[in-house]
Amino acid sequence: MGGLSVVFDAIIVTTVPSEIPASLSKQLTDGIHVVIPVRGSNKTQNLCYMQRYSNNF
């Protein structure tokens, strides 16, 4: 983003990271629900759910 402060109402994640990127949570508007696949052990994938309220997830 080159230092821009951008906030989104929705983001589509098409990769499976090993953890939820901190930069992703900072770019979401308040009250947004997020479901993201996260890499688990033994080549598994877990669907993680979070919702943003102010700076809490």
Secondary structure in CASP SS format (residue, H / E / C, confidence):
PFRMAT SS
TARGET T0000
AUTHOR 0000-0000-0000
METHOD secondary structure of the structure
MODEL  1
M C 1.00
G C 1.00
G C 1.00
L C 1.00
S C 1.00
V C 1.00
V C 1.00
F E 1.00
D C 1.00
A C 1.00
I C 1.00
I C 1.00
V C 1.00
T C 1.00
T C 1.00
V C 1.00
P C 1.00
S C 1.00
E C 1.00
I C 1.00
P C 1.00
A H 1.00
S H 1.00
L H 1.00
S H 1.00
K H 1.00
Q C 1.00
L E 1.00
T C 1.00
D C 1.00
G C 1.00
I C 1.00
H E 1.00
V E 1.00
V E 1.00
I E 1.00
P E 1.00
V E 1.00
R E 1.00
G C 1.00
S H 1.00
N H 1.00
K H 1.00
T C 1.00
Q E 1.00
N E 1.00
L E 1.00
C E 1.00
Y E 1.00
M E 1.00
Q E 1.00
R C 1.00
Y E 1.00
S C 1.00
N C 1.00
N E 1.00
F C 1.00
END
